[in-house]
Amino acid sequence: MRKIFVLCIVFICIARINISAQDLLKEPDLIQQIQDIRSSVFYVKPNDSKSFRLDDLHKIKKPFRVTMELTSNPAWYIIPALSYLIDNQNQSTVEIFNGYFANSVALYLLNKEVGLDSLLKKWENEPVSDNPENEMHRKIGKMMDTVEINNRMADEIAKLQLAQLPDGSWPWFKEMKSNRYITQLICTGIGRLFDMHIYDNYSDKLNDMGVKAFKYCDNAMTHDYNALVASKVNIDENHLTSDIITYLYARTFWNVPIDFPCEKALYYWQEQAWNNYQNRTLAEKAMLVSAFYRQGEDSVYIKIFRSIDKQAIHDDDKGVYWKENSGDEAEKIQAQSLLIEAYNIMRYPTPEYHTTEGIKKWLMAQRISDHWTTDLATTDAVFALNQNNYIAFMTDKIPAIRIGSVQFDSSAGKRAGYLFHSWNGNELKPEMENININNTTDYPAWCDINILYKQKGQNVTTNVKGLKVTKQVYYLSGKPYKISHWKRWSRSQKLAANRALQISIIVKADKEMDHVHINDLGELNCAPAPSKEQTTGLLKTDDGLDYELVVKNNTVDLYIEHLDTKKHTLYSTFYVNKPVNFQDIGLKTEVLY
């Protein structure tokens, strides 16, 4: 079943939303301004020179900042992504694990890359300033501090241990029930760390949790088989499911003995995968290539791989991609990341290396500032880019770049092999849309340019396929706590300070859905009603629907594990900070899993 994260603002481009409530309160009577980012990635082959045109620079009105990253090693882009994963935790078990995953990879890179630790310490100690380069350096330097990393990992391991249920499974959020999908995601992540030979002080605890979790996963897989047999259907027909494919992929990272009662079911599902892979998604086919490779089923994984490879489209500008990769952005990124893993398996003969670089090129083009579309997509991309990365982070070799008529001084990037620079809006010139990169290194050059601009916020409710979410705002017009005094707010009304607001979010799905996330961006000039969920989250029930409610600053997140087809109304309460025109920022939407 599809895992949906619901939002309700539509943008004309893939954009990272970055809203500061404090900044908005400075201009309470202005129309809400939302910061968007337009990203462009440029690629130059080894020992080659190429010119590009940054058309977005003149298409976007009044950009207030442009940033540039330049490197000959795309693995450098892992580091900002790790910072994103560490910062972007919502206290679900999978997000806690993603934070642990990011910290573990960060510690691994610091130990592996000679000179990286000293460079990042230097970044961390740069003076505080308004310069975005300094602030980026200081943020990443602090995030990569080994003491900070170990403290975060200890906290995350403790949370994962506490959240794991007696049967070995994990819930989506603490206090929820066992969740097979989430448990298999975490088992996959642990297996990937071990596959990259990343071990740390907490690996034994992680391994113990994983072994316990696979008892649950094995039993769930066996239950599927037994239910199939009990239903008296023809078991020789195609009964392969996404849950089973994810299970087979995750399990092959682990050398965990399987209990005798589960063996027959495992063999059945393996045979189902051998015979019925043709109509599965591209991501699932890539999973099966990796799974059967690790099992030593050479004839099977090679057959699946060749069926994938012959459908690849090679494009000089876009890289390597597949027409059948037609899901949403997060699904496409997951598929391409899994394909990098599959092509690394098939890296000999040499031509497969060039295909892998083309897949990376496509993957890098989907990056939005410091991350990919979702946390899950970002974790997949980090794993893919870190595989078989033999290029040193620290190097004196860095491509030369000319922006407009000015030859950019890239000497600051020497020794690091990575260069970051930014320009404020008043420093931008029309000629800067012309870019030339002269790559004299033996590795591809990657240049990522982000244009930051503001656009008017729009309170637009949209439909994700099969799902409708609307929002209504009520204010308390009389004495508190009298339901009869709640009145519907209209945009023409001014609200007095300390006025109570009730936010009603109405959810209606045409079909049952799992893992629905509704993010209310909040109400301008308002503060949430003080409650437990502000810091810890709260499992609530409204209108017969269980969900996790998390309130931070002036935003509300609602996490619905299973949504039926009934109409549900979910509530949260705010108070007006000051007597000004109330502004509803609205909801936002994207796919979570």
TIVO-59158 format. One record per residue (C-alpha): x, y, z; chain. Coordinates in Angstrom, 1 decimal, decimal comma, padded with zeros to 4 digits, always signed. Layout:
N
REC       c1       c2       c3   cadena
REC        X        Y        Z        A
...
***
This chain:
593
REC       c1       c2       c3   cadena
REC   +000,0   +000,0   +000,0        A
REC   +001,3   +003,4   -000,9        A
REC   +002,9   +005,5   +001,9        A
REC   +001,7   +009,0   +001,5        A
REC   +002,8   +012,3   +003,1        A
REC   +000,2   +014,9   +002,5        A
REC   +000,8   +018,5   +002,0        A
REC   -001,2   +021,3   +000,4        A
REC   +000,8   +024,1   -001,3        A
REC   +001,6   +023,8   -005,0        A
REC   +004,9   +025,2   -006,4        A
REC   +005,9   +025,7   -010,0        A
REC   +009,3   +024,0   -009,3        A
REC   +010,7   +021,4   -006,9        A
REC   +011,3   +023,6   -003,9        A
REC   +012,6   +023,3   -000,4        A
REC   +010,3   +025,3   +002,0        A
REC   +012,3   +027,2   +004,6        A
REC   +010,1   +029,4   +006,8        A
REC   +011,1   +031,2   +009,9        A
REC   +008,2   +032,2   +012,0        A
REC   +010,3   +034,8   +013,8        A
REC   +011,1   +036,5   +010,5        A
REC   +007,5   +036,5   +009,5        A
REC   +006,4   +038,2   +012,7        A
REC   +008,6   +041,2   +011,8        A
REC   +006,2   +042,0   +008,9        A
REC   +002,8   +041,0   +010,2        A
REC   +000,7   +043,0   +007,7        A
REC   +002,5   +041,8   +004,6        A
REC   +001,5   +038,9   +002,4        A
REC   +003,3   +035,8   +003,5        A
REC   +006,7   +035,3   +001,7        A
REC   +007,9   +031,8   +001,3        A
REC   +011,6   +031,1   +000,5        A
REC   +012,1   +028,8   -002,5        A
REC   +015,1   +027,3   -004,0        A
REC   +015,8   +026,5   -007,7        A
REC   +018,6   +024,1   -008,1        A
REC   +020,8   +023,4   -011,2        A
REC   +023,6   +020,8   -011,4        A
REC   +026,3   +020,9   -014,1        A
REC   +028,5   +018,0   -015,0        A
REC   +031,8   +018,1   -016,9        A
REC   +033,8   +015,0   -017,9        A
REC   +037,4   +014,4   -016,7        A
REC   +039,9   +016,6   -018,6        A
REC   +037,2   +018,5   -020,4        A
REC   +035,8   +022,0   -020,6        A
REC   +032,2   +022,9   -021,0        A
REC   +030,0   +026,1   -021,0        A
REC   +026,5   +026,3   -019,6        A
REC   +023,8   +028,9   -019,4        A
REC   +022,0   +029,5   -016,1        A
REC   +018,6   +030,5   -017,6        A
REC   +016,9   +030,6   -014,2        A
REC   +019,0   +033,6   -013,2        A
REC   +017,0   +035,9   -015,4        A
REC   +013,7   +034,0   -015,3        A
REC   +013,4   +034,4   -011,5        A
REC   +012,5   +037,9   -010,3        A
REC   +014,7   +039,4   -007,7        A
REC   +016,6   +036,4   -006,3        A
REC   +018,1   +037,4   -002,9        A
REC   +021,0   +034,9   -002,9        A
REC   +022,8   +032,5   -005,2        A
REC   +025,1   +029,7   -003,8        A
REC   +027,6   +027,5   -005,6        A
REC   +029,2   +024,2   -004,7        A
REC   +032,1   +022,9   -006,8        A
REC   +033,9   +019,5   -006,5        A
REC   +035,4   +016,7   -008,4        A
REC   +034,0   +014,2   -005,9        A
REC   +030,1   +014,0   -005,6        A
REC   +030,6   +012,2   -002,3        A
REC   +031,2   +015,7   -000,9        A
REC   +027,5   +016,3   -001,3        A
REC   +027,0   +013,5   +001,3        A
REC   +028,2   +015,8   +004,1        A
REC   +025,4   +018,5   +003,8        A
REC   +022,9   +015,7   +003,4        A
REC   +024,0   +014,1   +006,7        A
REC   +023,5   +017,5   +008,4        A
REC   +019,9   +017,6   +006,9        A
REC   +019,1   +014,1   +008,2        A
REC   +020,5   +014,9   +011,6        A
REC   +018,5   +018,1   +011,9        A
REC   +015,3   +016,9   +010,3        A
REC   +014,0   +014,4   +012,9        A
REC   +010,3   +014,1   +013,8        A
REC   +010,9   +011,5   +016,5        A
REC   +009,3   +008,7   +014,5        A
REC   +011,5   +005,5   +014,8        A
REC   +012,6   +005,6   +011,2        A
REC   +013,6   +009,3   +011,5        A
REC   +015,5   +008,5   +014,7        A
REC   +017,3   +005,7   +012,8        A
REC   +018,0   +008,0   +009,8        A
REC   +019,7   +010,3   +012,3        A
REC   +021,8   +007,5   +013,7        A
REC   +022,6   +006,4   +010,1        A
REC   +023,8   +009,9   +009,3        A
REC   +025,9   +010,2   +012,4        A
REC   +027,5   +006,8   +011,8        A
REC   +028,4   +007,7   +008,2        A
REC   +029,8   +011,0   +009,4        A
REC   +032,0   +009,3   +012,0        A
REC   +033,1   +006,8   +009,3        A
REC   +034,1   +009,6   +006,9        A
REC   +036,1   +011,4   +009,6        A
REC   +038,1   +008,3   +010,4        A
REC   +038,6   +007,3   +006,7        A
REC   +039,5   +010,6   +005,1        A
REC   +042,9   +011,9   +006,1        A
REC   +042,8   +015,6   +006,8        A
REC   +038,9   +015,9   +006,8        A
REC   +038,7   +016,1   +010,6        A
REC   +041,2   +019,0   +010,8        A
REC   +039,5   +020,9   +008,0        A
REC   +036,1   +020,6   +009,7        A
REC   +037,5   +021,7   +013,0        A
REC   +038,8   +024,8   +011,2        A
REC   +035,4   +025,4   +009,8        A
REC   +033,7   +025,0   +013,2        A
REC   +036,0   +027,7   +014,7        A
REC   +035,4   +030,3   +012,0        A
REC   +034,1   +033,6   +013,5        A
REC   +030,3   +034,2   +013,6        A
REC   +029,3   +036,5   +010,7        A
REC   +026,4   +037,2   +008,3        A
REC   +028,5   +035,5   +005,5        A
REC   +026,6   +032,4   +004,3        A
REC   +029,9   +030,7   +003,6        A
REC   +031,0   +031,1   +007,2        A
REC   +027,7   +030,0   +008,6        A
REC   +027,6   +026,9   +006,4        A
REC   +031,2   +026,0   +007,4        A
REC   +030,4   +026,5   +011,1        A
REC   +027,2   +024,5   +010,9        A
REC   +028,8   +021,5   +009,2        A
REC   +031,9   +021,8   +011,4        A
REC   +029,8   +021,6   +014,5        A
REC   +027,7   +018,8   +013,1        A
REC   +030,8   +016,8   +012,3        A
REC   +032,4   +017,3   +015,7        A
REC   +033,2   +013,8   +017,0        A
REC   +032,0   +014,5   +020,6        A
REC   +028,7   +015,8   +019,3        A
REC   +028,4   +012,8   +017,0        A
REC   +028,9   +010,3   +019,8        A
REC   +026,5   +012,1   +022,1        A
REC   +023,8   +012,0   +019,4        A
REC   +024,4   +008,4   +018,6        A
REC   +024,1   +007,4   +022,2        A
REC   +020,8   +009,2   +022,5        A
REC   +019,4   +007,7   +019,2        A
REC   +020,5   +004,1   +020,2        A
REC   +018,7   +004,5   +023,5        A
REC   +015,5   +005,7   +021,8        A
REC   +015,6   +002,8   +019,3        A
REC   +016,1   +000,3   +022,1        A
REC   +013,2   +001,9   +024,1        A
REC   +010,9   +001,9   +021,1        A
REC   +011,5   -001,7   +020,0        A
REC   +008,6   -003,9   +021,0        A
REC   +008,9   -007,4   +022,7        A
REC   +008,2   -009,2   +019,4        A
REC   +011,2   -007,4   +017,8        A
REC   +009,3   -005,0   +015,7        A
REC   +009,3   -001,2   +015,8        A
REC   +006,2   +001,0   +015,7        A
REC   +006,1   +004,1   +013,5        A
REC   +005,9   +006,3   +016,6        A
REC   +006,3   +005,3   +020,3        A
REC   +002,9   +004,1   +021,7        A
REC   +001,8   +002,9   +018,2        A
REC   +001,5   -000,8   +017,3        A
REC   +004,0   -003,0   +015,5        A
REC   +004,7   -001,8   +011,9        A
REC   +006,2   -004,2   +009,4        A
REC   +007,1   -001,6   +006,8        A
REC   +009,0   +000,6   +009,4        A
REC   +010,7   -002,5   +010,9        A
REC   +012,0   -003,6   +007,5        A
REC   +013,1   -000,1   +006,7        A
REC   +015,3   +000,0   +009,8        A
REC   +016,6   -003,5   +009,2        A
REC   +017,6   -002,4   +005,7        A
REC   +019,4   +000,7   +007,1        A
REC   +021,3   -001,4   +009,7        A
REC   +022,3   -003,8   +007,0        A
REC   +023,5   -001,0   +004,7        A
REC   +025,8   +000,3   +007,5        A
REC   +027,4   -003,1   +007,9        A
REC   +027,6   -003,5   +004,1        A
REC   +029,7   -000,3   +003,9        A
REC   +031,9   -001,8   +006,7        A
REC   +030,8   +001,0   +009,1        A
REC   +031,2   -000,2   +012,7        A
REC   +031,3   +001,9   +015,8        A
REC   +030,8   +001,7   +019,6        A
REC   +027,1   +000,9   +019,2        A
REC   +027,3   -001,7   +016,4        A
REC   +026,8   -004,6   +018,8        A
REC   +023,6   -003,1   +020,2        A
REC   +022,5   -002,3   +016,7        A
REC   +023,2   -005,9   +015,6        A
REC   +021,3   -007,3   +018,6        A
REC   +018,3   -005,2   +017,8        A
REC   +018,4   -006,3   +014,1        A
REC   +018,6   -010,0   +015,0        A
REC   +015,6   -009,6   +017,2        A
REC   +013,8   -007,6   +014,5        A
REC   +014,3   -010,3   +011,9        A
REC   +012,5   -012,9   +014,1        A
REC   +009,5   -010,6   +013,7        A
REC   +010,1   -010,2   +009,9        A
REC   +010,6   -013,9   +009,4        A
REC   +007,3   -014,6   +011,2        A
REC   +005,5   -012,0   +009,2        A
REC   +006,8   -013,5   +005,9        A
REC   +005,8   -017,0   +007,1        A
REC   +002,3   -015,7   +008,1        A
REC   +001,9   -014,4   +004,5        A
REC   +002,7   -017,8   +003,1        A
REC   +000,5   -019,7   +005,6        A
REC   -002,4   -017,3   +004,9        A
REC   -002,0   -018,0   +001,2        A
REC   -002,1   -021,8   +001,7        A
REC   -005,1   -021,5   +003,9        A
REC   -007,0   -019,5   +001,3        A
REC   -006,9   -022,5   -001,1        A
REC   -005,7   -020,4   -004,0        A
REC   -003,3   -021,7   -006,6        A
REC   +000,0   -020,9   -004,9        A
REC   +001,9   -021,4   -008,2        A
REC   +000,4   -018,2   -009,6        A
REC   +001,9   -014,8   -009,0        A
REC   +001,5   -013,7   -005,3        A
REC   +004,6   -011,6   -005,0        A
REC   +004,2   -008,4   -003,0        A
REC   +006,2   -005,2   -002,2        A
REC   +006,5   -006,3   +001,4        A
REC   +008,1   -009,6   +000,4        A
REC   +010,6   -008,0   -002,0        A
REC   +011,7   -005,5   +000,6        A
REC   +012,0   -008,4   +003,1        A
REC   +014,2   -010,4   +000,7        A
REC   +016,4   -007,4   +000,0        A
REC   +016,8   -006,5   +003,7        A
REC   +017,5   -010,1   +004,8        A
REC   +020,4   -010,6   +002,4        A
REC   +022,3   -007,9   +004,2        A
REC   +022,2   -010,1   +007,3        A
REC   +023,7   -013,5   +008,1        A
REC   +020,9   -014,4   +010,5        A
REC   +019,9   -018,1   +010,7        A
REC   +016,2   -018,7   +009,9        A
REC   +014,1   -020,9   +012,1        A
REC   +013,1   -024,2   +010,6        A
REC   +009,3   -023,4   +010,5        A
REC   +010,1   -020,4   +008,3        A
REC   +012,4   -022,1   +005,8        A
REC   +009,7   -023,5   +003,5        A
REC   +008,0   -020,0   +003,3        A
REC   +011,3   -018,3   +002,5        A
REC   +012,1   -020,8   -000,4        A
REC   +008,6   -020,2   -001,7        A
REC   +008,9   -016,4   -001,8        A
REC   +012,4   -016,7   -003,4        A
REC   +010,9   -018,8   -006,2        A
REC   +008,1   -016,3   -006,6        A
REC   +010,7   -013,5   -007,1        A
REC   +012,7   -015,6   -009,6        A
REC   +009,6   -016,2   -011,7        A
REC   +007,6   -013,0   -011,4        A
REC   +010,1   -010,1   -011,3        A
REC   +009,2   -008,9   -014,9        A
REC   +006,2   -006,8   -013,9        A
REC   +007,6   -005,3   -010,7        A
REC   +008,7   -001,7   -010,4        A
REC   +012,2   -000,6   -011,4        A
REC   +013,2   -000,1   -007,7        A
REC   +012,0   -003,6   -006,8        A
REC   +013,9   -005,2   -009,7        A
REC   +017,1   -003,4   -008,5        A
REC   +016,5   -004,8   -005,0        A
REC   +016,2   -008,3   -006,4        A
REC   +019,5   -007,9   -008,3        A
REC   +021,3   -007,0   -005,1        A
REC   +019,4   -009,7   -003,0        A
REC   +020,2   -012,6   -005,4        A
REC   +023,8   -011,4   -005,8        A
REC   +024,3   -011,6   -002,1        A
REC   +022,7   -015,0   -002,1        A
REC   +025,0   -016,3   -004,8        A
REC   +022,2   -016,8   -007,3        A
REC   +024,3   -015,8   -010,3        A
REC   +022,1   -016,8   -013,1        A
REC   +019,1   -015,1   -011,6        A
REC   +020,6   -011,7   -010,7        A
REC   +022,4   -011,5   -014,0        A
REC   +019,2   -012,2   -015,9        A
REC   +017,3   -009,5   -014,0        A
REC   +020,2   -007,0   -014,4        A
REC   +020,4   -007,5   -018,2        A
REC   +016,6   -006,9   -018,5        A
REC   +017,1   -003,6   -016,6        A
REC   +020,3   -002,6   -018,5        A
REC   +018,8   -002,9   -022,0        A
REC   +016,1   -000,4   -021,1        A
REC   +018,6   +002,3   -019,9        A
REC   +018,5   +005,6   -021,7        A
REC   +021,9   +007,4   -022,1        A
REC   +021,7   +011,1   -022,4        A
REC   +024,7   +013,5   -022,4        A
REC   +022,8   +016,2   -020,5        A
REC   +020,5   +014,2   -018,2        A
REC   +022,7   +011,2   -017,5        A
REC   +021,4   +007,6   -017,5        A
REC   +017,7   +007,0   -016,6        A
REC   +014,8   +004,7   -017,4        A
REC   +011,5   +005,5   -019,0        A
REC   +009,7   +003,0   -016,8        A
REC   +010,9   +004,9   -013,7        A
REC   +007,6   +006,9   -013,6        A
REC   +006,6   +007,2   -010,0        A
REC   +006,8   +010,4   -007,9        A
REC   +010,1   +012,2   -007,3        A
REC   +011,0   +010,2   -004,2        A
REC   +010,2   +006,9   -005,9        A
REC   +012,4   +007,8   -008,9        A
REC   +015,3   +008,8   -006,6        A
REC   +015,0   +005,5   -004,6        A
REC   +015,0   +003,5   -007,9        A
REC   +018,1   +005,3   -009,2        A
REC   +019,9   +004,9   -005,9        A
REC   +019,2   +001,2   -005,8        A
REC   +020,4   +000,9   -009,5        A
REC   +023,7   +002,4   -008,5        A
REC   +024,0   -000,5   -006,0        A
REC   +023,0   -002,9   -008,7        A
REC   +025,5   -001,5   -011,2        A
REC   +028,3   -001,5   -008,6        A
REC   +027,7   -005,3   -008,4        A
REC   +028,1   -005,5   -012,2        A
REC   +031,0   -003,0   -012,3        A
REC   +033,0   -005,3   -014,5        A
REC   +033,6   -005,1   -017,4        A
REC   +034,6   -001,4   -017,4        A
REC   +031,6   +000,0   -019,5        A
REC   +029,3   -000,5   -016,4        A
REC   +031,4   +002,1   -014,6        A
REC   +030,4   +004,8   -017,2        A
REC   +026,7   +003,8   -016,7        A
REC   +027,1   +004,2   -013,0        A
REC   +028,5   +007,7   -013,4        A
REC   +025,5   +008,5   -015,7        A
REC   +023,1   +007,3   -013,0        A
REC   +024,9   +009,5   -010,4        A
REC   +024,6   +012,4   -012,8        A
REC   +020,8   +012,0   -013,0        A
REC   +020,7   +011,5   -009,2        A
REC   +022,7   +014,7   -008,5        A
REC   +020,4   +016,7   -010,7        A
REC   +017,5   +015,9   -008,4        A
REC   +019,2   +017,3   -005,4        A
REC   +017,5   +020,3   -003,7        A
REC   +020,1   +022,4   -001,9        A
REC   +021,4   +020,0   +000,8        A
REC   +019,0   +017,0   +000,4        A
REC   +016,7   +015,1   -001,9        A
REC   +012,9   +015,2   -001,9        A
REC   +012,3   +013,2   +001,3        A
REC   +014,3   +011,9   +004,2        A
REC   +014,0   +008,3   +002,8        A
REC   +015,2   +009,5   -000,6        A
REC   +018,1   +011,4   +001,0        A
REC   +019,1   +008,2   +003,0        A
REC   +019,0   +006,1   -000,2        A
REC   +021,1   +008,7   -002,1        A
REC   +023,7   +008,9   +000,7        A
REC   +024,1   +005,1   +000,6        A
REC   +024,4   +005,0   -003,2        A
REC   +027,0   +007,8   -003,4        A
REC   +029,1   +006,4   -000,6        A
REC   +029,5   +003,0   -002,3        A
REC   +032,9   +002,2   -003,9        A
REC   +033,9   +005,8   -003,5        A
REC   +037,7   +005,6   -004,0        A
REC   +038,2   +009,3   -004,8        A
REC   +039,8   +011,2   -001,9        A
REC   +037,8   +014,0   -000,3        A
REC   +041,0   +016,0   +000,4        A
REC   +042,8   +017,0   -002,7        A
REC   +044,5   +020,0   -004,3        A
REC   +042,8   +019,2   -007,6        A
REC   +039,7   +021,3   -008,1        A
REC   +038,1   +022,4   -011,4        A
REC   +038,4   +026,0   -012,6        A
REC   +035,2   +028,0   -013,1        A
REC   +034,4   +031,2   -014,9        A
REC   +031,2   +033,0   -014,1        A
REC   +030,3   +035,8   -016,5        A
REC   +033,6   +037,5   -017,4        A
REC   +035,2   +036,8   -014,1        A
REC   +037,5   +033,9   -013,6        A
REC   +036,5   +032,7   -010,2        A
REC   +039,2   +032,2   -007,6        A
REC   +038,9   +028,5   -006,8        A
REC   +042,1   +028,3   -004,7        A
REC   +040,1   +028,4   -001,5        A
REC   +038,8   +025,0   -002,4        A
REC   +042,2   +023,5   -002,8        A
REC   +043,2   +020,9   -000,2        A
REC   +039,5   +020,3   +000,6        A
REC   +038,5   +019,3   -002,9        A
REC   +035,3   +021,2   -002,3        A
REC   +034,4   +024,9   -002,8        A
REC   +031,3   +026,8   -001,5        A
REC   +030,6   +030,4   -002,4        A
REC   +027,6   +032,7   -002,3        A
REC   +026,4   +036,0   -003,8        A
REC   +023,8   +038,3   -002,4        A
REC   +021,1   +039,6   -004,7        A
REC   +022,8   +043,1   -005,1        A
REC   +026,0   +041,3   -006,3        A
REC   +024,3   +039,5   -009,2        A
REC   +024,8   +040,6   -012,7        A
REC   +023,1   +039,4   -015,9        A
REC   +026,4   +038,1   -017,4        A
REC   +026,6   +035,6   -014,5        A
REC   +024,2   +033,3   -016,2        A
REC   +027,1   +032,3   -018,5        A
REC   +029,2   +029,6   -016,8        A
REC   +032,3   +027,8   -018,0        A
REC   +034,0   +024,9   -016,1        A
REC   +037,4   +023,8   -017,1        A
REC   +038,0   +020,4   -015,5        A
REC   +041,7   +019,5   -015,6        A
REC   +041,3   +016,6   -013,0        A
REC   +041,0   +012,9   -013,8        A
REC   +037,5   +012,8   -012,3        A
REC   +034,2   +014,3   -013,3        A
REC   +033,4   +017,9   -012,1        A
REC   +030,2   +018,6   -010,3        A
REC   +028,8   +022,1   -009,9        A
REC   +025,6   +022,7   -008,0        A
REC   +024,1   +026,2   -008,2        A
REC   +021,1   +027,2   -006,0        A
REC   +019,0   +030,3   -006,6        A
REC   +017,1   +031,5   -003,5        A
REC   +014,1   +033,7   -004,0        A
REC   +010,8   +034,6   -002,3        A
REC   +007,3   +034,2   -003,6        A
REC   +003,9   +035,0   -002,2        A
REC   +002,5   +032,2   -000,1        A
REC   -000,8   +030,9   -001,3        A
REC   -003,3   +029,1   +000,9        A
REC   -004,2   +026,6   -001,8        A
REC   -005,7   +023,2   -001,0        A
REC   -004,8   +020,5   -003,5        A
REC   -005,5   +016,8   -004,0        A
REC   -003,0   +014,0   -003,8        A
REC   -004,5   +011,3   -005,9        A
REC   -007,3   +009,7   -004,0        A
REC   -006,9   +012,1   -001,0        A
REC   -008,5   +015,4   -000,2        A
REC   -007,4   +017,6   +002,7        A
REC   -009,1   +020,9   +003,6        A
REC   -008,6   +023,3   +006,5        A
REC   -011,0   +025,5   +008,4        A
REC   -010,2   +028,1   +011,1        A
REC   -012,6   +029,1   +013,9        A
REC   -012,1   +031,8   +016,6        A
REC   -013,6   +032,0   +020,1        A
REC   -016,0   +035,0   +020,1        A
REC   -017,3   +034,8   +023,7        A
REC   -016,4   +033,2   +027,0        A
REC   -013,7   +030,5   +026,7        A
REC   -014,5   +026,8   +026,5        A
REC   -018,1   +027,3   +025,2        A
REC   -018,3   +025,4   +022,0        A
REC   -021,3   +027,5   +020,8        A
REC   -019,0   +030,5   +020,7        A
REC   -016,7   +029,1   +018,0        A
REC   -017,2   +031,1   +014,8        A
REC   -015,8   +030,5   +011,3        A
REC   -013,0   +033,0   +010,5        A
REC   -013,0   +035,1   +007,4        A
REC   -010,1   +036,9   +005,9        A
REC   -011,6   +040,3   +006,4        A
REC   -011,7   +040,0   +010,2        A
REC   -009,1   +041,3   +012,6        A
REC   -008,5   +039,2   +015,7        A
REC   -007,6   +040,6   +019,1        A
REC   -004,5   +039,4   +021,1        A
REC   -005,0   +036,3   +023,2        A
REC   -007,9   +035,2   +021,0        A
REC   -008,2   +031,4   +020,9        A
REC   -008,2   +029,7   +017,4        A
REC   -009,3   +026,2   +016,6        A
REC   -007,8   +024,7   +013,5        A
REC   -009,9   +022,0   +011,9        A
REC   -008,2   +019,8   +009,2        A
REC   -010,7   +017,6   +007,3        A
REC   -009,3   +014,5   +005,7        A
REC   -011,1   +012,2   +003,2        A
REC   -009,5   +009,4   +001,3        A
REC   -011,0   +007,5   -001,6        A
REC   -009,1   +004,3   -000,7        A
REC   -007,3   +003,1   +002,5        A
REC   -003,8   +004,6   +002,9        A
REC   -000,8   +004,1   +005,2        A
REC   +001,6   +006,6   +006,8        A
REC   -000,2   +009,8   +006,0        A
REC   +001,5   +013,0   +007,2        A
REC   -000,3   +016,3   +007,2        A
REC   +001,8   +019,3   +007,9        A
REC   +000,1   +022,5   +008,8        A
REC   +002,6   +025,3   +008,3        A
REC   +000,9   +027,3   +011,0        A
REC   -000,9   +030,6   +011,5        A
REC   +001,1   +033,8   +011,2        A
REC   +001,2   +035,9   +014,4        A
REC   -000,1   +032,9   +016,4        A
REC   +001,3   +030,6   +019,0        A
REC   +000,2   +027,0   +019,8        A
REC   -001,7   +026,3   +023,0        A
REC   +000,8   +025,0   +025,6        A
REC   +000,7   +021,2   +025,8        A
REC   +002,7   +018,1   +026,1        A
REC   +002,9   +017,5   +022,4        A
REC   +005,0   +020,5   +021,8        A
REC   +008,2   +018,6   +022,8        A
REC   +007,3   +014,9   +023,0        A
REC   +004,4   +014,3   +020,6        A
REC   +001,1   +012,9   +021,7        A
REC   -000,9   +010,0   +020,4        A
REC   -004,5   +011,4   +019,9        A
REC   -007,8   +010,2   +018,8        A
REC   -010,2   +012,5   +017,0        A
REC   -013,3   +011,5   +015,2        A
REC   -012,4   +007,8   +015,6        A
REC   -009,0   +008,2   +014,0        A
REC   -005,7   +007,6   +015,9        A
REC   -002,7   +009,9   +015,0        A
REC   +000,4   +011,4   +016,4        A
REC   +000,3   +015,1   +016,9        A
REC   +003,5   +017,1   +017,2        A
REC   +003,5   +020,9   +017,6        A
REC   +006,7   +022,9   +017,1        A
REC   +006,8   +026,7   +017,1        A
REC   +003,7   +027,7   +015,1        A
REC   +003,5   +024,5   +013,0        A
REC   +001,5   +021,3   +013,5        A
REC   +002,4   +017,8   +012,2        A
REC   -000,2   +015,0   +012,2        A
REC   +001,0   +011,5   +011,5        A
REC   -001,7   +009,0   +010,6        A
REC   -000,6   +005,4   +010,5        A
REC   -003,7   +004,1   +008,7        A
REC   -006,3   +006,2   +007,1        A
REC   -009,7   +004,6   +006,1        A
REC   -012,2   +006,0   +003,7        A
REC   -014,3   +007,8   +006,2        A
REC   -014,3   +011,6   +006,6        A
REC   -012,3   +012,7   +009,6        A
REC   -011,9   +016,1   +011,3        A
REC   -008,7   +016,7   +013,3        A
REC   -008,2   +019,6   +015,7        A
REC   -005,4   +021,8   +017,1        A
REC   -005,6   +025,1   +019,1        A
REC   -003,6   +028,3   +018,7        A
REC   -003,7   +031,8   +020,4        A
REC   -003,2   +035,1   +018,6        A
REC   +000,0   +036,8   +019,7        A
REC   -000,9   +040,4   +018,8        A
REC   -004,0   +042,3   +017,4        A
REC   -003,2   +042,2   +013,7        A
REC   -004,7   +040,7   +010,6        A
REC   -004,6   +037,0   +011,0        A
REC   -002,8   +035,2   +008,2        A
REC   -003,2   +031,5   +007,5        A
REC   -000,1   +030,1   +005,9        A
REC   -001,8   +026,9   +004,9        A
REC   -000,9   +023,2   +004,5        A
REC   +001,8   +021,6   +002,4        A
REC   +002,0   +018,2   +000,6        A
REC   +004,5   +015,6   -000,7        A
REC   +005,1   +011,9   -000,6        A
REC   +006,9   +010,7   +002,6        A
REC   +007,7   +007,0   +001,9        A
***
